[in-house]
Amino acid sequence: MNRPLRIALLSYRSKPHSGGQGVYVRHLSRELAARGHLVEVFSGQPYPDLDEGPVLREVPSLDLYRDDDPFRTPRLAEFRDWADAVEVAMMWGGAFPEPLTFSVRALRALRARPGDFDIVHDNQGLGYGMLGLRRLGLPLVTSIHHPITVDRRLDLDGRNWRERLSKRRWYGFVRMQGRVARRAGPLITVSSSSKNDICRDFHTNPDNVYIVPLGVDTRLFHPRRGEPRVPGRIVTVTSADSPLKGLSTLLRAVAKLATERDTHLVVVGTPSAATRQQVTQLALDSRVRFASGLPDAEYAKLLASAEVAVIPSMYEGFSLPAVEHMASGTPLIASRAGALPEVTGDAALLVTPGDAEELAAALRSLLDEPESRAALAARGLARVRERFAWPAVAAATEALYRKVINGETGC
């Protein structure tokens, strides 16, 4: 019988709601603990919400990007060491420091506890500090849900030279992530689409990349029998207000619908000033509501209250919200982009990313056809039952851990 493992699960930031990293850490850590393993989650701010079983070890940064005070300048008394100074200097220079500085702090925390862990699992960080684990003799597995090179390409597209220069500085950490990905050991990703992108952009060996799809908590996400859906309600979940998520396209599509019918959009996420301005320019102030920081039960209930859900992204490496929508029995429209066709199969109406006219037509069609909505919802529920479950994700991840510990991966 395999003995329980001592697992250090690392996440440089773990926003609990409307973000893939915090959701992944929470559910994977819970299911690994349920399998009898000792799991400690090392995370920077925002910290995850963990279930009973795993233990949270806070690895505090200076929290320079907190929602209520982004890009803040910390007081001198807040500085603790050189990593804090690097974090602030990189931010002032327009770069994003958290993957690097978290990796340094996490390495320091693990170095202080020799012999306490059998394996380290880095979730999306890929900072240089992770390479120091080799000197500690600690096996390492790294999750890459998708390479940030994709975000960078989409974010640079269509910008003037000053904006492109600023964005290139922000995405400077991507070069580090590619270097670490090639040297860190086995990689886990969530779809064939993401594997292809990782191998292409980070120049990694395909034999070193393992696919483990993500799961959904069907105890939380499920249809609400006896609770009618809100007529005309459309819902979308966005973890970041960026071109990658396609929210601007969805707003334009909703504006077209708003001229002909009583419909409204609920956006789970925090909008930027530019997004709020677009809402006003499109005369959608009374038709669009933003919701952030929802408790899990309220978030799940919201997803199950809509007549239609939309994932309008320009790219997704997997999309947990897509699976959550399907598990909620909510008919789904998704972009024909990244891993979305792979994840949704025949359980979503697929549209061209960035095409507001096509998206508006798809919304109009589903809102007008209860039979089509019911058919999509049924296919979504069946697909979730067949393919996506967190216990299976934990079992597959554990199997890879044991291969790495036993030296069976060739890495």
Contacts in CASP RR format, 6 or more apart in sequence:
PFRMAT RR
TARGET T0000
AUTHOR 0000-0000-0000
METHOD contacts of the structure
MODEL  1
MNRPLRIALLSYRSKPHSGGQGVYVRHLSRELAARGHLVEVFSGQPYPDL
DEGPVLREVPSLDLYRDDDPFRTPRLAEFRDWADAVEVAMMWGGAFPEPL
TFSVRALRALRARPGDFDIVHDNQGLGYGMLGLRRLGLPLVTSIHHPITV
DRRLDLDGRNWRERLSKRRWYGFVRMQGRVARRAGPLITVSSSSKNDICR
DFHTNPDNVYIVPLGVDTRLFHPRRGEPRVPGRIVTVTSADSPLKGLSTL
LRAVAKLATERDTHLVVVGTPSAATRQQVTQLALDSRVRFASGLPDAEYA
KLLASAEVAVIPSMYEGFSLPAVEHMASGTPLIASRAGALPEVTGDAALL
VTPGDAEELAAALRSLLDEPESRAALAARGLARVRERFAWPAVAAATEAL
YRKVINGETGC
2 402 0 8 1.000
4 36 0 8 1.000
4 37 0 8 1.000
4 38 0 8 1.000
5 37 0 8 1.000
5 38 0 8 1.000
5 118 0 8 1.000
5 119 0 8 1.000
5 398 0 8 1.000
5 401 0 8 1.000
5 402 0 8 1.000
5 405 0 8 1.000
6 37 0 8 1.000
6 38 0 8 1.000
6 116 0 8 1.000
6 117 0 8 1.000
6 118 0 8 1.000
6 119 0 8 1.000
7 32 0 8 1.000
7 37 0 8 1.000
7 38 0 8 1.000
7 39 0 8 1.000
7 40 0 8 1.000
7 117 0 8 1.000
7 118 0 8 1.000
7 119 0 8 1.000
7 120 0 8 1.000
7 121 0 8 1.000
7 401 0 8 1.000
8 40 0 8 1.000
8 42 0 8 1.000
8 110 0 8 1.000
8 116 0 8 1.000
8 117 0 8 1.000
8 119 0 8 1.000
8 120 0 8 1.000
8 121 0 8 1.000
8 138 0 8 1.000
9 25 0 8 1.000
9 28 0 8 1.000
9 29 0 8 1.000
9 32 0 8 1.000
9 39 0 8 1.000
9 40 0 8 1.000
9 41 0 8 1.000
9 42 0 8 1.000
9 54 0 8 1.000
9 121 0 8 1.000
9 123 0 8 1.000
10 41 0 8 1.000
10 42 0 8 1.000
10 43 0 8 1.000
10 102 0 8 1.000
10 106 0 8 1.000
10 120 0 8 1.000
10 121 0 8 1.000
10 122 0 8 1.000
10 123 0 8 1.000
10 125 0 8 1.000
11 21 0 8 1.000
11 22 0 8 1.000
11 24 0 8 1.000
11 25 0 8 1.000
11 41 0 8 1.000
11 42 0 8 1.000
11 43 0 8 1.000
11 44 0 8 1.000
11 48 0 8 1.000
11 123 0 8 1.000
11 124 0 8 1.000
11 125 0 8 1.000
12 43 0 8 1.000
12 44 0 8 1.000
12 98 0 8 1.000
12 99 0 8 1.000
12 102 0 8 1.000
12 103 0 8 1.000
12 124 0 8 1.000
12 125 0 8 1.000
13 21 0 8 1.000
13 43 0 8 1.000
13 44 0 8 1.000
13 45 0 8 1.000
13 46 0 8 1.000
13 98 0 8 1.000
13 102 0 8 1.000
14 21 0 8 1.000
14 22 0 8 1.000
14 25 0 8 1.000
14 26 0 8 1.000
14 41 0 8 1.000
14 43 0 8 1.000
14 44 0 8 1.000
14 46 0 8 1.000
14 47 0 8 1.000
14 48 0 8 1.000
15 21 0 8 1.000
15 22 0 8 1.000
15 46 0 8 1.000
15 48 0 8 1.000
15 239 0 8 1.000
16 22 0 8 1.000
16 23 0 8 1.000
16 26 0 8 1.000
16 46 0 8 1.000
16 47 0 8 1.000
16 48 0 8 1.000
16 49 0 8 1.000
16 293 0 8 1.000
17 23 0 8 1.000
17 268 0 8 1.000
17 292 0 8 1.000
17 293 0 8 1.000
17 294 0 8 1.000
17 296 0 8 1.000
17 299 0 8 1.000
18 237 0 8 1.000
18 238 0 8 1.000
18 239 0 8 1.000
18 268 0 8 1.000
18 269 0 8 1.000
18 292 0 8 1.000
18 293 0 8 1.000
18 299 0 8 1.000
18 321 0 8 1.000
19 239 0 8 1.000
19 320 0 8 1.000
20 145 0 8 1.000
20 239 0 8 1.000
20 320 0 8 1.000
21 123 0 8 1.000
21 124 0 8 1.000
21 145 0 8 1.000
22 48 0 8 1.000
23 320 0 8 1.000
24 123 0 8 1.000
24 143 0 8 1.000
24 145 0 8 1.000
24 214 0 8 1.000
24 320 0 8 1.000
25 41 0 8 1.000
25 43 0 8 1.000
25 48 0 8 1.000
25 50 0 8 1.000
25 123 0 8 1.000
26 48 0 8 1.000
26 49 0 8 1.000
26 50 0 8 1.000
26 51 0 8 1.000
27 215 0 8 1.000
27 217 0 8 1.000
27 390 0 8 1.000
27 393 0 8 1.000
28 390 0 8 1.000
28 393 0 8 1.000
28 394 0 8 1.000
28 397 0 8 1.000
29 39 0 8 1.000
29 41 0 8 1.000
29 50 0 8 1.000
29 51 0 8 1.000
29 53 0 8 1.000
29 54 0 8 1.000
30 50 0 8 1.000
30 51 0 8 1.000
30 52 0 8 1.000
30 53 0 8 1.000
30 54 0 8 1.000
30 390 0 8 1.000
31 390 0 8 1.000
31 391 0 8 1.000
31 393 0 8 1.000
31 394 0 8 1.000
32 39 0 8 1.000
32 54 0 8 1.000
32 394 0 8 1.000
32 397 0 8 1.000
32 398 0 8 1.000
33 39 0 8 1.000
33 53 0 8 1.000
33 54 0 8 1.000
34 53 0 8 1.000
34 391 0 8 1.000
34 394 0 8 1.000
35 394 0 8 1.000
35 395 0 8 1.000
35 398 0 8 1.000
37 398 0 8 1.000
39 53 0 8 1.000
39 54 0 8 1.000
39 55 0 8 1.000
40 54 0 8 1.000
40 55 0 8 1.000
40 56 0 8 1.000
40 57 0 8 1.000
40 117 0 8 1.000
41 48 0 8 1.000
41 50 0 8 1.000
41 54 0 8 1.000
41 55 0 8 1.000
41 56 0 8 1.000
41 57 0 8 1.000
42 57 0 8 1.000
42 59 0 8 1.000
42 106 0 8 1.000
42 109 0 8 1.000
42 110 0 8 1.000
43 56 0 8 1.000
43 57 0 8 1.000
43 58 0 8 1.000
43 59 0 8 1.000
44 58 0 8 1.000
44 59 0 8 1.000
44 60 0 8 1.000
44 61 0 8 1.000
44 98 0 8 1.000
44 102 0 8 1.000
45 60 0 8 1.000
45 61 0 8 1.000
45 63 0 8 1.000
45 66 0 8 1.000
46 66 0 8 1.000
47 56 0 8 1.000
47 58 0 8 1.000
48 56 0 8 1.000
49 296 0 8 1.000
50 56 0 8 1.000
57 109 0 8 1.000
59 102 0 8 1.000
59 105 0 8 1.000
59 106 0 8 1.000
59 109 0 8 1.000
61 87 0 8 1.000
61 98 0 8 1.000
61 101 0 8 1.000
61 102 0 8 1.000
61 105 0 8 1.000
62 74 0 8 1.000
62 78 0 8 1.000
62 79 0 8 1.000
62 84 0 8 1.000
62 87 0 8 1.000
62 88 0 8 1.000
64 70 0 8 1.000
64 71 0 8 1.000
64 72 0 8 1.000
64 74 0 8 1.000
64 87 0 8 1.000
64 88 0 8 1.000
64 91 0 8 1.000
64 97 0 8 1.000
65 71 0 8 1.000
65 98 0 8 1.000
66 72 0 8 1.000
67 270 0 8 1.000
67 292 0 8 1.000
71 91 0 8 1.000
73 88 0 8 1.000
74 84 0 8 1.000
74 88 0 8 1.000
78 84 0 8 1.000
79 85 0 8 1.000
79 88 0 8 1.000
83 101 0 8 1.000
83 104 0 8 1.000
83 105 0 8 1.000
84 101 0 8 1.000
86 97 0 8 1.000
86 100 0 8 1.000
86 101 0 8 1.000
87 97 0 8 1.000
87 98 0 8 1.000
87 101 0 8 1.000
90 96 0 8 1.000
90 97 0 8 1.000
90 100 0 8 1.000
90 101 0 8 1.000
91 97 0 8 1.000
93 169 0 8 1.000
94 166 0 8 1.000
94 169 0 8 1.000
94 170 0 8 1.000
95 169 0 8 1.000
95 170 0 8 1.000
95 172 0 8 1.000
95 173 0 8 1.000
96 170 0 8 1.000
96 171 0 8 1.000
96 172 0 8 1.000
96 173 0 8 1.000
97 173 0 8 1.000
99 124 0 8 1.000
99 125 0 8 1.000
99 126 0 8 1.000
99 127 0 8 1.000
99 173 0 8 1.000
99 176 0 8 1.000
99 177 0 8 1.000
100 127 0 8 1.000
100 128 0 8 1.000
100 129 0 8 1.000
100 173 0 8 1.000
100 176 0 8 1.000
102 125 0 8 1.000
102 127 0 8 1.000
103 122 0 8 1.000
103 125 0 8 1.000
103 126 0 8 1.000
103 127 0 8 1.000
103 128 0 8 1.000
103 129 0 8 1.000
103 130 0 8 1.000
104 128 0 8 1.000
104 129 0 8 1.000
106 129 0 8 1.000
106 130 0 8 1.000
107 129 0 8 1.000
107 130 0 8 1.000
107 132 0 8 1.000
107 133 0 8 1.000
110 117 0 8 1.000
110 120 0 8 1.000
110 133 0 8 1.000
110 136 0 8 1.000
110 138 0 8 1.000
111 136 0 8 1.000
114 136 0 8 1.000
117 138 0 8 1.000
118 139 0 8 1.000
118 401 0 8 1.000
118 405 0 8 1.000
119 138 0 8 1.000
119 139 0 8 1.000
119 140 0 8 1.000
119 141 0 8 1.000
119 401 0 8 1.000
119 404 0 8 1.000
119 405 0 8 1.000
120 130 0 8 1.000
120 133 0 8 1.000
120 138 0 8 1.000
120 139 0 8 1.000
120 140 0 8 1.000
120 141 0 8 1.000
121 140 0 8 1.000
121 141 0 8 1.000
121 142 0 8 1.000
121 143 0 8 1.000
121 397 0 8 1.000
121 401 0 8 1.000
122 130 0 8 1.000
122 140 0 8 1.000
122 141 0 8 1.000
122 142 0 8 1.000
122 143 0 8 1.000
122 184 0 8 1.000
123 142 0 8 1.000
123 143 0 8 1.000
124 143 0 8 1.000
124 144 0 8 1.000
124 145 0 8 1.000
125 142 0 8 1.000
125 177 0 8 1.000
126 142 0 8 1.000
126 144 0 8 1.000
126 176 0 8 1.000
126 177 0 8 1.000
126 178 0 8 1.000
126 180 0 8 1.000
126 181 0 8 1.000
126 184 0 8 1.000
127 173 0 8 1.000
127 176 0 8 1.000
127 177 0 8 1.000
127 180 0 8 1.000
128 176 0 8 1.000
128 179 0 8 1.000
128 180 0 8 1.000
130 140 0 8 1.000
130 142 0 8 1.000
130 180 0 8 1.000
130 184 0 8 1.000
131 180 0 8 1.000
131 183 0 8 1.000
131 184 0 8 1.000
133 140 0 8 1.000
134 140 0 8 1.000
139 401 0 8 1.000
139 404 0 8 1.000
139 405 0 8 1.000
140 184 0 8 1.000
140 185 0 8 1.000
140 404 0 8 1.000
141 185 0 8 1.000
141 186 0 8 1.000
141 187 0 8 1.000
141 188 0 8 1.000
141 397 0 8 1.000
141 400 0 8 1.000
141 401 0 8 1.000
141 404 0 8 1.000
142 180 0 8 1.000
142 181 0 8 1.000
142 184 0 8 1.000
142 185 0 8 1.000
142 186 0 8 1.000
142 187 0 8 1.000
142 188 0 8 1.000
143 187 0 8 1.000
143 188 0 8 1.000
143 189 0 8 1.000
144 181 0 8 1.000
144 187 0 8 1.000
144 188 0 8 1.000
144 189 0 8 1.000
144 194 0 8 1.000
144 198 0 8 1.000
144 202 0 8 1.000
145 189 0 8 1.000
145 190 0 8 1.000
145 194 0 8 1.000
145 317 0 8 1.000
145 318 0 8 1.000
146 189 0 8 1.000
146 190 0 8 1.000
146 194 0 8 1.000
146 197 0 8 1.000
146 198 0 8 1.000
146 315 0 8 1.000
146 316 0 8 1.000
146 317 0 8 1.000
146 318 0 8 1.000
146 339 0 8 1.000
147 174 0 8 1.000
147 177 0 8 1.000
147 178 0 8 1.000
147 181 0 8 1.000
147 194 0 8 1.000
147 197 0 8 1.000
147 198 0 8 1.000
147 201 0 8 1.000
147 202 0 8 1.000
148 171 0 8 1.000
148 173 0 8 1.000
148 174 0 8 1.000
148 177 0 8 1.000
149 174 0 8 1.000
149 197 0 8 1.000
149 201 0 8 1.000
149 202 0 8 1.000
150 197 0 8 1.000
150 201 0 8 1.000
150 244 0 8 1.000
150 315 0 8 1.000
150 317 0 8 1.000
151 171 0 8 1.000
151 242 0 8 1.000
151 244 0 8 1.000
151 315 0 8 1.000
152 167 0 8 1.000
152 168 0 8 1.000
152 171 0 8 1.000
152 174 0 8 1.000
154 242 0 8 1.000
154 243 0 8 1.000
154 244 0 8 1.000
154 314 0 8 1.000
154 315 0 8 1.000
155 167 0 8 1.000
155 171 0 8 1.000
155 242 0 8 1.000
155 243 0 8 1.000
155 244 0 8 1.000
156 164 0 8 1.000
156 167 0 8 1.000
156 168 0 8 1.000
157 243 0 8 1.000
159 167 0 8 1.000
177 202 0 8 1.000
178 201 0 8 1.000
178 202 0 8 1.000
178 203 0 8 1.000
178 204 0 8 1.000
181 187 0 8 1.000
181 198 0 8 1.000
181 202 0 8 1.000
181 204 0 8 1.000
182 202 0 8 1.000
182 203 0 8 1.000
182 204 0 8 1.000
185 208 0 8 1.000
185 404 0 8 1.000
185 409 0 8 1.000
185 411 0 8 1.000
186 208 0 8 1.000
186 209 0 8 1.000
186 210 0 8 1.000
186 400 0 8 1.000
186 403 0 8 1.000
186 404 0 8 1.000
186 409 0 8 1.000
186 411 0 8 1.000
187 198 0 8 1.000
187 204 0 8 1.000
187 208 0 8 1.000
187 209 0 8 1.000
187 210 0 8 1.000
188 209 0 8 1.000
188 210 0 8 1.000
188 211 0 8 1.000
188 212 0 8 1.000
188 397 0 8 1.000
188 400 0 8 1.000
189 195 0 8 1.000
189 198 0 8 1.000
189 209 0 8 1.000
189 210 0 8 1.000
189 211 0 8 1.000
189 212 0 8 1.000
189 317 0 8 1.000
190 211 0 8 1.000
190 212 0 8 1.000
190 213 0 8 1.000
190 214 0 8 1.000
190 317 0 8 1.000
190 318 0 8 1.000
190 339 0 8 1.000
191 211 0 8 1.000
191 213 0 8 1.000
191 317 0 8 1.000
191 318 0 8 1.000
191 339 0 8 1.000
191 342 0 8 1.000
191 343 0 8 1.000
192 211 0 8 1.000
192 339 0 8 1.000
192 342 0 8 1.000
193 317 0 8 1.000
193 338 0 8 1.000
193 339 0 8 1.000
193 342 0 8 1.000
194 317 0 8 1.000
194 318 0 8 1.000
194 339 0 8 1.000
195 206 0 8 1.000
195 209 0 8 1.000
195 211 0 8 1.000
197 317 0 8 1.000
197 338 0 8 1.000
198 204 0 8 1.000
198 209 0 8 1.000
199 205 0 8 1.000
199 206 0 8 1.000
199 209 0 8 1.000
208 409 0 8 1.000
208 411 0 8 1.000
210 400 0 8 1.000
212 393 0 8 1.000
212 396 0 8 1.000
212 397 0 8 1.000
212 400 0 8 1.000
213 318 0 8 1.000
213 343 0 8 1.000
213 387 0 8 1.000
213 388 0 8 1.000
213 393 0 8 1.000
214 318 0 8 1.000
214 320 0 8 1.000
214 323 0 8 1.000
214 388 0 8 1.000
214 393 0 8 1.000
215 320 0 8 1.000
215 323 0 8 1.000
215 388 0 8 1.000
215 389 0 8 1.000
215 390 0 8 1.000
215 392 0 8 1.000
215 393 0 8 1.000
216 320 0 8 1.000
216 323 0 8 1.000
216 324 0 8 1.000
216 326 0 8 1.000
216 327 0 8 1.000
216 384 0 8 1.000
216 388 0 8 1.000
216 389 0 8 1.000
216 390 0 8 1.000
217 390 0 8 1.000
218 327 0 8 1.000
218 384 0 8 1.000
218 385 0 8 1.000
218 389 0 8 1.000
220 296 0 8 1.000
220 297 0 8 1.000
220 300 0 8 1.000
221 300 0 8 1.000
221 303 0 8 1.000
221 304 0 8 1.000
221 324 0 8 1.000
221 327 0 8 1.000
221 328 0 8 1.000
222 300 0 8 1.000
222 304 0 8 1.000
222 327 0 8 1.000
222 328 0 8 1.000
222 329 0 8 1.000
223 304 0 8 1.000
223 328 0 8 1.000
223 329 0 8 1.000
223 377 0 8 1.000
223 381 0 8 1.000
224 301 0 8 1.000
224 304 0 8 1.000
224 305 0 8 1.000
227 301 0 8 1.000
227 304 0 8 1.000
227 305 0 8 1.000
229 304 0 8 1.000
229 305 0 8 1.000
229 306 0 8 1.000
229 307 0 8 1.000
230 305 0 8 1.000
230 306 0 8 1.000
230 307 0 8 1.000
231 262 0 8 1.000
231 307 0 8 1.000
232 261 0 8 1.000
232 262 0 8 1.000
232 263 0 8 1.000
232 264 0 8 1.000
232 307 0 8 1.000
232 308 0 8 1.000
232 367 0 8 1.000
233 263 0 8 1.000
233 264 0 8 1.000
233 265 0 8 1.000
233 266 0 8 1.000
233 305 0 8 1.000
233 306 0 8 1.000
233 307 0 8 1.000
233 308 0 8 1.000
234 254 0 8 1.000
234 263 0 8 1.000
234 264 0 8 1.000
234 265 0 8 1.000
234 266 0 8 1.000
234 306 0 8 1.000
234 307 0 8 1.000
234 308 0 8 1.000
234 309 0 8 1.000
234 310 0 8 1.000
234 363 0 8 1.000
235 265 0 8 1.000
235 266 0 8 1.000
235 267 0 8 1.000
235 268 0 8 1.000
235 302 0 8 1.000
235 303 0 8 1.000
235 305 0 8 1.000
235 306 0 8 1.000
235 308 0 8 1.000
235 309 0 8 1.000
235 310 0 8 1.000
235 325 0 8 1.000
235 330 0 8 1.000
236 247 0 8 1.000
236 250 0 8 1.000
236 265 0 8 1.000
236 266 0 8 1.000
236 267 0 8 1.000
236 268 0 8 1.000
236 309 0 8 1.000
236 310 0 8 1.000
236 311 0 8 1.000
236 312 0 8 1.000
236 321 0 8 1.000
237 267 0 8 1.000
237 268 0 8 1.000
237 269 0 8 1.000
237 303 0 8 1.000
237 311 0 8 1.000
237 321 0 8 1.000
237 324 0 8 1.000
237 325 0 8 1.000
238 245 0 8 1.000
238 246 0 8 1.000
238 247 0 8 1.000
238 267 0 8 1.000
238 268 0 8 1.000
238 269 0 8 1.000
239 245 0 8 1.000
239 269 0 8 1.000
241 247 0 8 1.000
241 269 0 8 1.000
241 270 0 8 1.000
241 271 0 8 1.000
241 272 0 8 1.000
241 274 0 8 1.000
241 275 0 8 1.000
243 314 0 8 1.000
244 313 0 8 1.000
244 314 0 8 1.000
244 315 0 8 1.000
245 312 0 8 1.000
245 313 0 8 1.000
245 314 0 8 1.000
246 312 0 8 1.000
246 313 0 8 1.000
246 314 0 8 1.000
246 335 0 8 1.000
246 353 0 8 1.000
246 354 0 8 1.000
247 267 0 8 1.000
247 275 0 8 1.000
247 312 0 8 1.000
248 275 0 8 1.000
248 278 0 8 1.000
249 312 0 8 1.000
249 353 0 8 1.000
249 354 0 8 1.000
249 355 0 8 1.000
249 356 0 8 1.000
249 359 0 8 1.000
250 265 0 8 1.000
250 310 0 8 1.000
250 312 0 8 1.000
250 356 0 8 1.000
250 359 0 8 1.000
251 265 0 8 1.000
251 275 0 8 1.000
251 278 0 8 1.000
251 279 0 8 1.000
251 282 0 8 1.000
251 284 0 8 1.000
251 288 0 8 1.000
252 282 0 8 1.000
252 356 0 8 1.000
252 360 0 8 1.000
253 312 0 8 1.000
253 356 0 8 1.000
253 357 0 8 1.000
253 359 0 8 1.000
253 360 0 8 1.000
253 363 0 8 1.000
254 263 0 8 1.000
254 265 0 8 1.000
254 282 0 8 1.000
254 284 0 8 1.000
254 287 0 8 1.000
254 288 0 8 1.000
254 360 0 8 1.000
254 363 0 8 1.000
255 282 0 8 1.000
255 283 0 8 1.000
255 284 0 8 1.000
256 356 0 8 1.000
256 357 0 8 1.000
256 360 0 8 1.000
257 263 0 8 1.000
257 360 0 8 1.000
257 363 0 8 1.000
257 364 0 8 1.000
257 367 0 8 1.000
258 283 0 8 1.000
258 284 0 8 1.000
258 287 0 8 1.000
261 367 0 8 1.000
263 287 0 8 1.000
263 363 0 8 1.000
263 367 0 8 1.000
264 287 0 8 1.000
264 288 0 8 1.000
264 289 0 8 1.000
265 284 0 8 1.000
265 287 0 8 1.000
265 288 0 8 1.000
265 289 0 8 1.000
266 288 0 8 1.000
266 289 0 8 1.000
266 290 0 8 1.000
266 291 0 8 1.000
266 302 0 8 1.000
266 306 0 8 1.000
267 288 0 8 1.000
267 289 0 8 1.000
267 290 0 8 1.000
267 291 0 8 1.000
268 291 0 8 1.000
268 292 0 8 1.000
268 294 0 8 1.000
268 299 0 8 1.000
268 302 0 8 1.000
268 321 0 8 1.000
269 290 0 8 1.000
269 291 0 8 1.000
269 292 0 8 1.000
270 290 0 8 1.000
270 292 0 8 1.000
271 279 0 8 1.000
271 290 0 8 1.000
279 285 0 8 1.000
279 288 0 8 1.000
291 302 0 8 1.000
293 299 0 8 1.000
294 302 0 8 1.000
300 324 0 8 1.000
300 328 0 8 1.000
303 309 0 8 1.000
303 324 0 8 1.000
303 325 0 8 1.000
303 328 0 8 1.000
303 330 0 8 1.000
304 328 0 8 1.000
304 329 0 8 1.000
304 330 0 8 1.000
306 330 0 8 1.000
307 330 0 8 1.000
307 331 0 8 1.000
307 366 0 8 1.000
307 367 0 8 1.000
307 373 0 8 1.000
308 330 0 8 1.000
308 331 0 8 1.000
308 332 0 8 1.000
308 333 0 8 1.000
308 363 0 8 1.000
308 366 0 8 1.000
308 367 0 8 1.000
308 373 0 8 1.000
309 321 0 8 1.000
309 325 0 8 1.000
309 328 0 8 1.000
309 330 0 8 1.000
309 331 0 8 1.000
309 332 0 8 1.000
309 333 0 8 1.000
310 332 0 8 1.000
310 333 0 8 1.000
310 334 0 8 1.000
310 359 0 8 1.000
310 363 0 8 1.000
311 319 0 8 1.000
311 321 0 8 1.000
311 322 0 8 1.000
311 325 0 8 1.000
311 332 0 8 1.000
311 333 0 8 1.000
311 334 0 8 1.000
311 335 0 8 1.000
311 340 0 8 1.000
311 348 0 8 1.000
312 333 0 8 1.000
312 334 0 8 1.000
312 335 0 8 1.000
312 353 0 8 1.000
312 354 0 8 1.000
312 359 0 8 1.000
313 319 0 8 1.000
313 334 0 8 1.000
313 335 0 8 1.000
313 337 0 8 1.000
313 340 0 8 1.000
313 353 0 8 1.000
314 335 0 8 1.000
314 337 0 8 1.000
314 353 0 8 1.000
314 354 0 8 1.000
315 337 0 8 1.000
315 338 0 8 1.000
315 353 0 8 1.000
316 322 0 8 1.000
316 335 0 8 1.000
316 337 0 8 1.000
316 338 0 8 1.000
316 339 0 8 1.000
316 340 0 8 1.000
316 343 0 8 1.000
317 338 0 8 1.000
317 339 0 8 1.000
318 339 0 8 1.000
318 343 0 8 1.000
319 334 0 8 1.000
319 339 0 8 1.000
319 340 0 8 1.000
319 343 0 8 1.000
322 332 0 8 1.000
322 334 0 8 1.000
322 340 0 8 1.000
322 343 0 8 1.000
322 344 0 8 1.000
322 348 0 8 1.000
323 343 0 8 1.000
323 384 0 8 1.000
323 388 0 8 1.000
325 332 0 8 1.000
326 332 0 8 1.000
326 344 0 8 1.000
326 347 0 8 1.000
326 348 0 8 1.000
326 380 0 8 1.000
326 381 0 8 1.000
326 383 0 8 1.000
326 384 0 8 1.000
327 380 0 8 1.000
327 381 0 8 1.000
327 384 0 8 1.000
327 388 0 8 1.000
329 377 0 8 1.000
329 380 0 8 1.000
329 381 0 8 1.000
330 377 0 8 1.000
331 349 0 8 1.000
331 366 0 8 1.000
331 372 0 8 1.000
331 373 0 8 1.000
331 374 0 8 1.000
331 376 0 8 1.000
331 377 0 8 1.000
332 344 0 8 1.000
332 347 0 8 1.000
332 348 0 8 1.000
332 349 0 8 1.000
332 376 0 8 1.000
332 380 0 8 1.000
333 348 0 8 1.000
333 349 0 8 1.000
333 350 0 8 1.000
333 351 0 8 1.000
333 359 0 8 1.000
333 362 0 8 1.000
333 363 0 8 1.000
333 366 0 8 1.000
334 340 0 8 1.000
334 341 0 8 1.000
334 344 0 8 1.000
334 348 0 8 1.000
334 349 0 8 1.000
334 350 0 8 1.000
334 351 0 8 1.000
335 350 0 8 1.000
335 351 0 8 1.000
335 352 0 8 1.000
335 353 0 8 1.000
335 354 0 8 1.000
336 350 0 8 1.000
336 351 0 8 1.000
336 352 0 8 1.000
336 353 0 8 1.000
337 353 0 8 1.000
340 348 0 8 1.000
340 350 0 8 1.000
341 350 0 8 1.000
344 350 0 8 1.000
344 380 0 8 1.000
344 383 0 8 1.000
345 383 0 8 1.000
346 379 0 8 1.000
346 383 0 8 1.000
347 376 0 8 1.000
347 379 0 8 1.000
347 380 0 8 1.000
347 382 0 8 1.000
347 383 0 8 1.000
348 376 0 8 1.000
348 380 0 8 1.000
349 362 0 8 1.000
349 365 0 8 1.000
349 366 0 8 1.000
349 376 0 8 1.000
351 358 0 8 1.000
351 359 0 8 1.000
351 362 0 8 1.000
352 358 0 8 1.000
365 372 0 8 1.000
366 372 0 8 1.000
366 373 0 8 1.000
366 376 0 8 1.000
400 409 0 8 1.000
403 409 0 8 1.000
404 411 0 8 1.000
END
